[in-house]
C-alpha cells in the first residue's frame, strides 16, 4: 500500500502494510490530480515494517504495565498508524516542525493550544470553547497537532492523529497562545513570563512532545521547544470546566 499525503505543508509518500492507514489519513491524502500537477514535489518517504508495528505493541504494553492497568490489545492495522506518525515526527524535525500533545482550537482564525497531564480535561475544555464561540471556533486537532516554528511565529496544523473522538480539520492557523490546564474551583488565567515561571513548566513542555531515541533529533527537539516558548505566550489556566472557563481563558489571552 503506497500513497501520498500532505501534512504541515509537506508531501509525504507512505509505504504501508495495511490499507487502514490510508483510510485513517483520508482527509490528507492527495488526489491523482494533485499528484500529477506541476506543483507536486515530494518532501520525504516513510516505510513501515512489521518490526515497527511490533515495537509499538511492546511500547504500549510496557506503558500499561507501568500504569498498573491490564495490557490492552491493539490490531496491527491500528499500531501501524502509530508507527507511521512516529516516523513522520522524526523527519518533520528537519522542517522545524514538532509533534505536540494537546488540543488546538481556533477562534477567528487564531489558534490556542491546551495541554495538561492526562485526564485533566484538555478535550473537555476545547469542547467548552466550541460551545461558547459557535461558528467562530474551528477544531484544528484534539490530540496530536504539528507545530511549525518559523522566524515569524508558530503555525499549528491539523493531523489525522486527532484523539478518540476524531476531531480535527485539515487546516493551519497561527498559534496565539499555549495554555496549561489545571483543575481548580475558580477560573483564573495568568501569563507565565518570568524565567522562574517558564522554567517550572519546561519539563511538561518536553514531556508533551515526541520522544526521539536519535541523539541528534532529541537535541533538535529541545531546540525547537526553546524556540516555541520564546515565540508563543505561555499561560496557566486554573479552571473548573464550567462554561465560564472558556470565556475566562479566551479573554485572558486577548489582553496580552
KEKE-248598 format. One record per residue (C-alpha): residue number from 1; residue in three letters; x, y, z. Coordinates in steps of 0.02 Angstrom, whole numbers, plus 50000, padded with zeros to 5 digits. Layout:
<midos>
+-----+-----+-------+-------+-------+
|   k |   r |     x |     y |     z |
+-----+-----+-------+-------+-------+
| NUM | ALA |     X |     Y |     Z |
...
+-----+-----+-------+-------+-------+
</midos>
This chain:
<midos>
+-----+-----+-------+-------+-------+
|   k |   r |     x |     y |     z |
+-----+-----+-------+-------+-------+
|   1 | UNK | 50000 | 50000 | 50000 |
|   2 | UNK | 50080 | 50162 | 49940 |
|   3 | UNK | 50000 | 50334 | 49938 |
|   4 | UNK | 50046 | 50518 | 49952 |
|   5 | UNK | 49981 | 50637 | 50084 |
|   6 | UNK | 50010 | 50818 | 50130 |
|   7 | UNK | 50041 | 50859 | 50312 |
|   8 | UNK | 50103 | 51025 | 50382 |
|   9 | UNK | 50139 | 51085 | 50205 |
|  10 | UNK | 50249 | 50934 | 50169 |
|  11 | UNK | 50212 | 50800 | 50041 |
|  12 | UNK | 50247 | 50627 | 50112 |
|  13 | UNK | 50245 | 50459 | 50023 |
|  14 | UNK | 50186 | 50320 | 50137 |
|  15 | UNK | 50237 | 50139 | 50106 |
|  16 | UNK | 50124 | 50040 | 50221 |
|  17 | UNK | 50074 | 49860 | 50250 |
|  18 | UNK | 49887 | 49883 | 50278 |
|  19 | UNK | 49752 | 49983 | 50187 |
|  20 | UNK | 49685 | 50052 | 50352 |
|  21 | UNK | 49816 | 50190 | 50364 |
|  22 | UNK | 49756 | 50268 | 50201 |
|  23 | UNK | 49578 | 50270 | 50266 |
|  24 | UNK | 49639 | 50342 | 50431 |
|  25 | UNK | 49726 | 50484 | 50338 |
|  26 | UNK | 49593 | 50506 | 50204 |
|  27 | UNK | 49568 | 50693 | 50231 |
|  28 | UNK | 49753 | 50722 | 50197 |
|  29 | UNK | 49781 | 50602 | 50051 |
|  30 | UNK | 49824 | 50686 | 49887 |
|  31 | UNK | 49713 | 50661 | 49736 |
|  32 | UNK | 49780 | 50595 | 49571 |
|  33 | UNK | 49761 | 50769 | 49500 |
|  34 | UNK | 49868 | 50843 | 49639 |
|  35 | UNK | 50000 | 50708 | 49617 |
|  36 | UNK | 50017 | 50743 | 49431 |
|  37 | UNK | 50014 | 50933 | 49442 |
|  38 | UNK | 50168 | 51037 | 49401 |
|  39 | UNK | 50174 | 51097 | 49583 |
|  40 | UNK | 50193 | 50920 | 49652 |
|  41 | UNK | 50354 | 50897 | 49749 |
|  42 | UNK | 50390 | 50750 | 49863 |
|  43 | UNK | 50474 | 50801 | 50026 |
|  44 | UNK | 50508 | 50632 | 50106 |
|  45 | UNK | 50452 | 50450 | 50118 |
|  46 | UNK | 50403 | 50336 | 50262 |
|  47 | UNK | 50412 | 50147 | 50256 |
|  48 | UNK | 50334 | 50037 | 50391 |
|  49 | UNK | 50389 | 49859 | 50427 |
|  50 | UNK | 50318 | 49726 | 50541 |
|  51 | UNK | 50458 | 49760 | 50664 |
|  52 | UNK | 50397 | 49941 | 50678 |
|  53 | UNK | 50223 | 49876 | 50720 |
|  54 | UNK | 50295 | 49755 | 50848 |
|  55 | UNK | 50390 | 49899 | 50928 |
|  56 | UNK | 50228 | 49996 | 50951 |
|  57 | UNK | 50144 | 49844 | 51029 |
|  58 | UNK | 50288 | 49817 | 51151 |
|  59 | UNK | 50293 | 50002 | 51194 |
|  60 | UNK | 50106 | 50008 | 51228 |
|  61 | UNK | 50115 | 49852 | 51338 |
|  62 | UNK | 50260 | 49924 | 51437 |
|  63 | UNK | 50163 | 50085 | 51468 |
|  64 | UNK | 50010 | 49987 | 51527 |
|  65 | UNK | 50115 | 49887 | 51649 |
|  66 | UNK | 50196 | 50046 | 51713 |
|  67 | UNK | 50024 | 50121 | 51747 |
|  68 | UNK | 49966 | 49961 | 51831 |
|  69 | UNK | 49825 | 49925 | 51709 |
|  70 | UNK | 49789 | 49767 | 51608 |
|  71 | UNK | 49887 | 49760 | 51446 |
|  72 | UNK | 49774 | 49816 | 51305 |
|  73 | UNK | 49764 | 49729 | 51138 |
|  74 | UNK | 49779 | 49830 | 50978 |
|  75 | UNK | 49771 | 49767 | 50800 |
|  76 | UNK | 49919 | 49777 | 50684 |
|  77 | UNK | 49819 | 49896 | 50575 |
|  78 | UNK | 49798 | 50021 | 50716 |
|  79 | UNK | 49977 | 50002 | 50778 |
|  80 | UNK | 50036 | 50041 | 50602 |
|  81 | UNK | 49955 | 50213 | 50616 |
|  82 | UNK | 50063 | 50247 | 50769 |
|  83 | UNK | 50219 | 50184 | 50681 |
|  84 | UNK | 50184 | 50297 | 50532 |
|  85 | UNK | 50163 | 50452 | 50640 |
|  86 | UNK | 50319 | 50412 | 50741 |
|  87 | UNK | 50421 | 50407 | 50580 |
|  88 | UNK | 50338 | 50564 | 50513 |
|  89 | UNK | 50376 | 50656 | 50675 |
|  90 | UNK | 50560 | 50609 | 50661 |
|  91 | UNK | 50576 | 50679 | 50486 |
|  92 | UNK | 50471 | 50834 | 50520 |
|  93 | UNK | 50607 | 50895 | 50637 |
|  94 | UNK | 50710 | 50937 | 50483 |
|  95 | UNK | 50574 | 51061 | 50436 |
|  96 | UNK | 50570 | 51144 | 50609 |
|  97 | UNK | 50407 | 51054 | 50647 |
|  98 | UNK | 50365 | 50956 | 50804 |
|  99 | UNK | 50225 | 50842 | 50860 |
| 100 | UNK | 50144 | 50912 | 51017 |
| 101 | UNK | 50018 | 50825 | 51128 |
| 102 | UNK | 49871 | 50941 | 51159 |
| 103 | UNK | 49710 | 51012 | 51089 |
| 104 | UNK | 49716 | 51157 | 50967 |
| 105 | UNK | 49560 | 51258 | 50934 |
| 106 | UNK | 49550 | 51414 | 50825 |
| 107 | UNK | 49438 | 51564 | 50857 |
| 108 | UNK | 49426 | 51698 | 50722 |
| 109 | UNK | 49573 | 51620 | 50631 |
| 110 | UNK | 49697 | 51613 | 50777 |
| 111 | UNK | 49745 | 51452 | 50865 |
| 112 | UNK | 49754 | 51414 | 51051 |
| 113 | UNK | 49836 | 51256 | 51116 |
| 114 | UNK | 49782 | 51173 | 51278 |
| 115 | UNK | 49894 | 51047 | 51360 |
| 116 | UNK | 49896 | 50960 | 51529 |
| 117 | UNK | 49929 | 50798 | 51618 |
| 118 | UNK | 49823 | 50654 | 51554 |
| 119 | UNK | 49646 | 50660 | 51624 |
| 120 | UNK | 49647 | 50845 | 51666 |
| 121 | UNK | 49519 | 50889 | 51534 |
| 122 | UNK | 49601 | 50958 | 51375 |
| 123 | UNK | 49464 | 50892 | 51262 |
| 124 | UNK | 49327 | 50947 | 51382 |
| 125 | UNK | 49396 | 51124 | 51386 |
| 126 | UNK | 49408 | 51127 | 51196 |
| 127 | UNK | 49225 | 51073 | 51189 |
| 128 | UNK | 49179 | 51219 | 51301 |
| 129 | UNK | 49262 | 51335 | 51176 |
| 130 | UNK | 49163 | 51259 | 51032 |
| 131 | UNK | 49002 | 51279 | 51130 |
| 132 | UNK | 49044 | 51457 | 51185 |
| 133 | UNK | 49105 | 51527 | 51019 |
| 134 | UNK | 48998 | 51426 | 50899 |
| 135 | UNK | 49038 | 51457 | 50716 |
| 136 | UNK | 49186 | 51566 | 50763 |
| 137 | UNK | 49276 | 51411 | 50828 |
| 138 | UNK | 49361 | 51275 | 50724 |
| 139 | UNK | 49436 | 51117 | 50800 |
| 140 | UNK | 49610 | 51106 | 50723 |
| 141 | UNK | 49663 | 50949 | 50815 |
| 142 | UNK | 49608 | 50868 | 50978 |
| 143 | UNK | 49761 | 50765 | 51019 |
| 144 | UNK | 49924 | 50773 | 50919 |
| 145 | UNK | 49941 | 50927 | 50808 |
| 146 | UNK | 50100 | 50976 | 50720 |
| 147 | UNK | 50182 | 51143 | 50761 |
| 148 | UNK | 50300 | 51228 | 50638 |
| 149 | UNK | 50414 | 51357 | 50716 |
| 150 | UNK | 50463 | 51497 | 50597 |
| 151 | UNK | 50551 | 51664 | 50615 |
| 152 | UNK | 50380 | 51747 | 50605 |
| 153 | UNK | 50291 | 51639 | 50733 |
| 154 | UNK | 50217 | 51465 | 50754 |
| 155 | UNK | 50092 | 51380 | 50639 |
| 156 | UNK | 49978 | 51242 | 50708 |
| 157 | UNK | 49918 | 51108 | 50588 |
| 158 | UNK | 49780 | 50980 | 50594 |
| 159 | UNK | 49829 | 50797 | 50576 |
| 160 | UNK | 49736 | 50631 | 50563 |
| 161 | UNK | 49802 | 50586 | 50737 |
| 162 | UNK | 49664 | 50681 | 50825 |
| 163 | UNK | 49606 | 50582 | 50976 |
| 164 | UNK | 49471 | 50454 | 51012 |
| 165 | UNK | 49333 | 50571 | 50954 |
| 166 | UNK | 49424 | 50604 | 50787 |
| 167 | UNK | 49407 | 50793 | 50799 |
| 168 | UNK | 49516 | 50889 | 50678 |
| 169 | UNK | 49517 | 50994 | 50521 |
| 170 | UNK | 49642 | 50990 | 50379 |
| 171 | UNK | 49693 | 51170 | 50406 |
| 172 | UNK | 49829 | 51280 | 50480 |
| 173 | UNK | 49821 | 51432 | 50594 |
| 174 | UNK | 49945 | 51548 | 50679 |
| 175 | UNK | 49965 | 51495 | 50860 |
| 176 | UNK | 49923 | 51639 | 50978 |
| 177 | UNK | 49942 | 51553 | 51146 |
| 178 | UNK | 49984 | 51393 | 51239 |
| 179 | UNK | 49880 | 51362 | 51393 |
| 180 | UNK | 49925 | 51236 | 51529 |
| 181 | UNK | 49769 | 51174 | 51616 |
| 182 | UNK | 49747 | 51128 | 51797 |
| 183 | UNK | 49588 | 51091 | 51895 |
| 184 | UNK | 49528 | 51221 | 52020 |
| 185 | UNK | 49366 | 51282 | 52099 |
| 186 | UNK | 49383 | 51456 | 52024 |
| 187 | UNK | 49428 | 51503 | 51846 |
| 188 | UNK | 49586 | 51606 | 51831 |
| 189 | UNK | 49717 | 51630 | 51694 |
| 190 | UNK | 49890 | 51706 | 51708 |
| 191 | UNK | 50031 | 51730 | 51585 |
| 192 | UNK | 50195 | 51646 | 51633 |
| 193 | UNK | 50327 | 51774 | 51589 |
| 194 | UNK | 50464 | 51764 | 51720 |
| 195 | UNK | 50611 | 51647 | 51694 |
| 196 | UNK | 50563 | 51553 | 51851 |
| 197 | UNK | 50383 | 51527 | 51793 |
| 198 | UNK | 50436 | 51467 | 51621 |
| 199 | UNK | 50568 | 51353 | 51696 |
| 200 | UNK | 50434 | 51273 | 51805 |
| 201 | UNK | 50331 | 51216 | 51654 |
| 202 | UNK | 50478 | 51170 | 51542 |
| 203 | UNK | 50476 | 50985 | 51594 |
| 204 | UNK | 50293 | 50972 | 51543 |
| 205 | UNK | 50328 | 51054 | 51375 |
| 206 | UNK | 50463 | 50924 | 51344 |
| 207 | UNK | 50350 | 50783 | 51403 |
| 208 | UNK | 50214 | 50833 | 51279 |
| 209 | UNK | 50325 | 50817 | 51125 |
| 210 | UNK | 50379 | 50666 | 51025 |
| 211 | UNK | 50522 | 50572 | 51110 |
| 212 | UNK | 50663 | 50530 | 50990 |
| 213 | UNK | 50793 | 50397 | 51025 |
| 214 | UNK | 50907 | 50478 | 50896 |
| 215 | UNK | 51026 | 50595 | 50991 |
| 216 | UNK | 51032 | 50724 | 50851 |
| 217 | UNK | 50842 | 50726 | 50837 |
| 218 | UNK | 50825 | 50737 | 51026 |
| 219 | UNK | 50937 | 50892 | 51026 |
| 220 | UNK | 50837 | 50966 | 50882 |
| 221 | UNK | 50676 | 50938 | 50979 |
| 222 | UNK | 50744 | 51030 | 51131 |
| 223 | UNK | 50800 | 51174 | 51019 |
| 224 | UNK | 50626 | 51186 | 50943 |
| 225 | UNK | 50543 | 51184 | 51115 |
| 226 | UNK | 50653 | 51330 | 51167 |
| 227 | UNK | 50604 | 51425 | 51010 |
| 228 | UNK | 50421 | 51381 | 51035 |
| 229 | UNK | 50420 | 51451 | 51211 |
| 230 | UNK | 50505 | 51610 | 51151 |
| 231 | UNK | 50384 | 51634 | 51006 |
| 232 | UNK | 50216 | 51598 | 51089 |
| 233 | UNK | 50149 | 51664 | 51256 |
| 234 | UNK | 50127 | 51528 | 51388 |
| 235 | UNK | 49980 | 51535 | 51509 |
| 236 | UNK | 49919 | 51435 | 51658 |
| 237 | UNK | 49732 | 51413 | 51671 |
| 238 | UNK | 49654 | 51358 | 51835 |
| 239 | UNK | 49479 | 51304 | 51788 |
| 240 | UNK | 49325 | 51209 | 51846 |
| 241 | UNK | 49266 | 51153 | 51673 |
| 242 | UNK | 49109 | 51259 | 51681 |
| 243 | UNK | 49063 | 51362 | 51525 |
| 244 | UNK | 49136 | 51517 | 51607 |
| 245 | UNK | 49309 | 51437 | 51596 |
| 246 | UNK | 49312 | 51459 | 51407 |
| 247 | UNK | 49272 | 51644 | 51418 |
| 248 | UNK | 49399 | 51674 | 51556 |
| 249 | UNK | 49536 | 51585 | 51458 |
| 250 | UNK | 49497 | 51673 | 51294 |
| 251 | UNK | 49484 | 51847 | 51369 |
| 252 | UNK | 49642 | 51819 | 51472 |
| 253 | UNK | 49740 | 51777 | 51315 |
| 254 | UNK | 49674 | 51929 | 51221 |
| 255 | UNK | 49735 | 52055 | 51348 |
| 256 | UNK | 49919 | 52023 | 51314 |
+-----+-----+-------+-------+-------+
</midos>
